[in-house]
Amino acid sequence: MSGTGKVYLVGSSHGDMLGAVFRRISADLGGGRPTVAVSFAAQPRVTGDSQTRALAQAAFPGGEVRRFSVADEPGAMTHDQARAIVEGADVVFVSGGDPVLAARRLRSAGADAWLKMARARGAACVGLSAGSIALGECWASWRDDDPDGEPDIVPCLGVAPGVVIDCHAEDDDWEELRAVQRRLGAASARLTFAGVGHGSALVVGPDGELGWMGPAKVLDAL
């Protein structure tokens, strides 16, 4: 691997988009048996063993798939063990679940830096749903007792810098993504707000250029 890797932000597990993404990554890597580091930090209670096997069979056939886990996850590894898995990976995958949980867990462990370094050395980084949101610049957290109030902005992993992502929210015309844009106000001008729907993936190239697999949705500036 050489140069900065691509980031694939997949909207949902519906259809074969995740498989299509992996096939594209495999072609970029020249085939072979890629090593895939998987995070389930977005899922509150998952232990990861059965999910890792299922993911390996469904999306990454032929790949060597290993889960890495950080503090506050069930079955957490040591810092050095988790980092070593990421450092040895051709592909880093962040699963769906809760994007705020994933961002907070991984940032607290310093794993955002590991993922950025992995991308910088050429690894592909892939998110699915909440994992896609977490790989972006930021997201937001709404209070349970005031779901219609102003959200708090939550820093994400920044592996896809300058991009704020929401996933599979076509039915409400990207209401939460628009709320995050409004909450950021003037600061939103430097960001791209992208809605990644069912059957779509946003591809962030080595120089930050954006490309799409499937239908595209980018919000207009405020």
C-alpha positions in Angstrom: 0.0 0.0 0.0 1.2 3.5 -0.7 -0.4 7.0 -0.5 -3.5 7.9 1.4 -6.3 5.4 1.4 -9.9 5.9 0.4 -12.8 6.1 2.9 -16.0 4.3 2.0 -19.1 5.5 3.8 -21.9 3.0 3.2 -25.4 4.0 4.0 -26.9 0.6 5.0 -26.6 -3.1 4.8 -29.5 -3.4 2.4 -28.6 -4.8 -1.0 -25.1 -5.6 -1.9 -23.4 -2.2 -1.5 -21.1 -3.4 1.2 -20.1 -6.3 -0.9 -19.6 -4.0 -3.9 -17.4 -1.7 -1.8 -15.2 -4.6 -0.7 -14.9 -5.9 -4.2 -13.7 -2.5 -5.3 -11.2 -2.4 -2.4 -10.0 -5.9 -3.2 -9.4 -4.9 -6.8 -7.4 -1.8 -5.7 -5.3 -4.1 -3.5 -4.6 -6.4 -6.4 -6.6 -9.3 -5.0 -4.9 -11.6 -2.5 -6.1 -12.0 1.1 -6.5 -8.6 2.7 -6.3 -8.2 6.5 -9.4 -6.5 7.9 -9.6 -4.8 11.3 -13.2 -4.6 12.6 -14.6 -2.3 15.3 -18.0 -2.9 16.9 -17.6 0.1 19.2 -20.9 1.5 17.9 -22.8 -1.4 19.5 -23.5 -1.2 23.2 -23.4 -4.9 24.2 -21.9 -6.9 21.4 -19.0 -9.2 22.2 -18.1 -9.4 18.5 -17.1 -13.1 17.9 -20.2 -14.2 16.0 -20.6 -10.8 14.3 -17.0 -10.9 13.2 -17.4 -14.3 11.6 -20.7 -13.3 9.9 -19.1 -10.2 8.5 -16.1 -12.1 7.3 -18.4 -14.5 5.4 -20.8 -12.0 4.0 -18.7 -8.9 3.1 -15.0 -9.9 3.3 -14.8 -13.5 1.9 -11.2 -14.6 1.7 -10.1 -11.9 4.0 -8.4 -12.3 7.4 -10.9 -10.5 9.7 -10.0 -9.6 13.2 -11.9 -7.5 15.7 -10.3 -4.8 17.8 -11.9 -3.5 20.9 -11.2 -0.6 23.2 -11.9 0.4 26.8 -15.7 0.5 27.7 -16.5 -2.2 25.2 -17.4 -5.8 26.3 -14.2 -7.9 26.0 -12.0 -4.9 25.6 -8.4 -5.6 24.6 -5.3 -3.8 25.9 -4.4 -0.6 24.2 -1.4 -2.2 22.5 -3.3 -5.2 21.3 -6.0 -3.2 19.7 -3.6 -0.7 18.1 -1.5 -3.6 16.7 -4.5 -5.0 14.9 -5.3 -1.7 13.3 -1.6 -1.1 12.3 -1.5 -4.5 10.5 -4.7 -4.0 8.6 -5.3 -3.3 4.9 -8.9 -2.4 5.6 -10.4 -0.9 8.8 -14.2 -1.4 9.2 -16.5 0.4 11.7 -19.9 -1.2 12.2 -23.4 0.2 12.5 -25.1 1.0 15.8 -24.8 4.2 17.7 -22.5 6.8 16.1 -22.1 8.9 19.2 -21.1 5.8 21.2 -18.6 4.8 18.6 -17.1 8.3 18.4 -16.8 8.7 22.1 -15.4 5.2 22.8 -12.8 5.3 19.9 -11.7 8.9 20.6 -11.3 8.2 24.3 -9.0 5.3 23.5 -7.0 7.3 21.0 -8.2 5.0 18.2 -9.1 8.0 16.0 -5.4 8.6 15.6 -4.8 4.9 14.7 -7.4 5.1 12.0 -6.0 8.3 10.6 -2.5 6.8 10.5 -3.9 3.7 8.9 -5.5 5.7 6.1 -2.3 7.8 5.7 -0.3 4.7 5.0 -2.8 3.5 2.4 -5.4 1.4 4.3 -9.0 1.7 3.2 -11.4 2.8 5.9 -15.0 1.6 5.7 -18.0 2.6 7.7 -21.5 1.1 7.7 -24.4 3.3 8.8 -23.5 4.7 12.2 -19.9 3.7 11.5 -20.0 6.0 8.4 -21.3 8.9 10.6 -18.5 8.2 13.2 -15.8 8.3 10.5 -16.8 11.9 9.6 -16.1 15.3 11.1 -18.8 15.5 13.7 -22.4 14.5 14.6 -24.8 15.5 17.3 -26.5 14.2 20.5 -30.1 14.9 21.3 -31.4 14.8 24.9 -33.9 12.1 25.6 -36.1 14.5 27.6 -36.0 17.2 24.8 -35.7 15.4 21.4 -36.9 18.4 19.5 -34.4 20.8 21.2 -31.0 22.0 20.0 -28.6 19.1 19.8 -25.1 19.1 21.3 -22.3 18.8 18.7 -20.1 15.7 19.2 -16.7 15.5 17.6 -16.2 12.3 15.5 -13.1 10.5 14.3 -12.2 12.8 11.5 -11.0 10.0 9.2 -13.1 11.7 6.5 -12.3 15.3 7.5 -14.6 18.1 6.4 -17.6 15.7 5.8 -20.6 15.4 8.0 -22.6 12.2 7.3 -26.1 10.9 7.9 -27.3 7.5 6.6 -30.6 6.0 5.3 -32.8 9.0 6.3 -34.4 9.7 3.0 -37.9 9.3 4.4 -37.6 12.4 6.5 -35.5 14.4 4.0 -32.4 14.2 6.2 -34.0 16.1 9.1 -31.2 15.3 11.6 -28.5 16.2 9.1 -30.1 19.5 8.5 -30.4 20.1 12.2 -26.7 19.5 12.7 -26.0 21.9 9.8 -28.2 24.6 11.5 -26.7 24.0 14.9 -23.2 24.6 13.5 -24.3 27.9 12.0 -21.4 29.8 10.4 -19.0 26.9 11.0 -21.0 24.8 8.6 -19.6 26.8 5.7 -16.4 24.8 5.7 -18.1 21.4 5.7 -19.9 19.1 3.3 -23.2 17.6 4.6 -23.9 14.4 2.8 -26.9 12.1 3.1 -25.9 8.5 2.2 -29.1 6.6 1.5 -30.1 3.0 1.2 -28.1 1.4 -1.7 -25.5 4.2 -1.7 -21.9 4.8 -0.6 -19.9 8.0 -0.5 -16.2 7.5 -1.4 -13.7 10.0 -0.1 -10.6 9.9 -2.3 -7.0 10.4 -1.2 -7.1 14.2 -1.8 -10.6 14.6 -0.2 -12.5 14.4 -3.5 -15.9 13.0 -3.2 -17.4 10.3 -5.4 -20.6 8.2 -5.2 -21.7 4.7 -5.6 -25.5 5.0 -6.0 -27.7 8.1 -5.6 -26.1 11.2 -4.2 -27.4 13.8 -1.7 -25.4 16.8 -0.6 -27.2 19.6 1.3 -27.0 23.2 0.0 -25.1 25.7 2.1 -27.0 27.7 4.6 
